[in-house]
Amino acid sequence: MSNLKQLSLLACTCLFATQLAFALPDDRKKPIHIAANSAQIDENSGITTYTGNVLITQGTMKIKAAKVNLYQKNNDVNRIVATGSPASFSQQASANQAITDAFGQRLEYQVEKQTITITGNARVEQDKNQFSGERIVYQMEKSLVNAYSGEGNSGQRVQMIIQPKAK
């Protein structure tokens, strides 16, 4: 890999680190680790693509996927798209909350909105509660989950498992 590409990869990683504001406050201060079988940087389009057993971690946040695209606008990461069979996202929003796990064929994280849209056998789990459907939208700041069924008669219905609170 040329020095320019290595510097670009390092710059993308640093920008990615400053944009991930959805984990524990201490997580934002921790380094981001990205492992993949390959990486491709397109400086003209602002897209960095990681392929092959991609693992991205920062503190309690973890993304696993076959492929991850990081989209930049004005030198800031504004969108992350992870695909796999399934792709997964895990994070602990605050110290007193259980870890939230999300799974789907495609995960799209909108950085500014702090929203993850999960499609294709989508599932979100937290503290033994589970939401599943064809599409799930998880608004992290609000801890709000919206689940949607598939289209037509053969579409996947929304399923929820809500555990009783322990006394």
C-alpha angles and dihedrals in degrees: 000000000000122000090248092055092046091051091047091050090050091048091050090050092050092049090048089053094055093050101052102095100150101086130075111307090250090052091067089062093053124091121260116237118202122186124178140144090247143000131204124192121199105188093182094059096031092234125133115190124199118189137184122040093347115195121181119181135175116167106304094349117099132173121187122184146139089242135013127189119196113200120203131195121182089355093302126110104241103167138023122194120191123185131185146116082294119348113204139205126191131180144150109225096194139001093255095049128085118245113274117220123194127189133183146125088265131022119189118189117196102202100200094045092040089223129140119202112198120193136179112044089349120195135174122190130187128164093344091309114119136194121188137174142121091285132017127185114201117193102199101194091052096037085229123152124192117187124194132195125232122265124271132004095308093050121123112260123226112262127193132186112191117183121214115252115256114246 
